[in-house]
Amino acid sequence: MLNFSSQNELGPAGASGYRAYVVGDVHGRLDLLEQLLARIDSELQSRPAGRTLLVFVGDLIDRGPSSAHVIERLRTYQREGIQPVFILGNHEEVLLRILRGESQLITKWRWFGGSECLQSYGVEPEQLAHLGDDEALAVVRGAIPKNHIQFLESFVDSCRFGDYLFVHAGIRPGIDLDQQTQSDLRWIREPFLRDESDHGFVVVHGHTISPEVQDHPNRIGIDTGAYRTGVLTALAIEGHDRWLIDTRPNAQNETPPHN
């Protein structure tokens, strides 16, 4: 877990001296990713920040048409003053498990977005239809560049940012943070989504799609279903302030506070 400490005052605050942009599930939508990065860049030019984190909460791949291009774009992303942070989502987990030898997962993976991912790497899913598990695994391994695999393997499970915790799916209520399982951090929905207890921090997560950002006292869900809605959302946090940026064509994105 990455940890950026804060000096807590009244109400949740981000890490002292930092601004964070937390991006929801991209799911292979390079077009939306480019739009969102441009809007974040424009905001940083008009309202510079001292130190900035650009956090992706996972599920960069699958479902949308451009998984390979999204990975390459972010693998090589560089902007002065910005530290990128990549959190592993359940879709990246499944792909890595396949690449490590769990070939029996390939068929199920193709059903929930892996077919589109394979196509972005130049593999037509029909190529795998009549292959055995080991043969299919060889095709998948041959299609995905080693530097993409190494990039995915570098992702973290969570990032603590002052009074916020960034994860992919959520946490198991009532369990200390250092005792949370990777499975829950990457896959949980209930009982996390309906839980109203104070976790000791505000959990910012993706994984569960909602038409609008879900802003609750103990959690903020930022997966607005980019691959099917065309809306990719980022939550910005600086001190006690937070605001939204998204890719809606005529969006009136929230104006960041001016202190």
Protein Blocks (a to p, Z undefined) as FASTA:
>chain_A
ZZddddddehjdddehiacdddddfklpaklmmmmmmmmmmmmmmmccfbdcdddebjjb
ghiamlmmmmmmmmmgccehiacdddddfklmmmmmmmnopamlmmmmmmnopmmmmmmn
opafklmmmpcfklmmmmmmmmpcfklmmmmmmpcfbdcehjaccdfklccehiafklpc
fklmmmpcbfklmpcbdehiacddehiacfbdcddfkbccfbeolmmnopacddddehjb
ccdddfbfklccdddddZZ
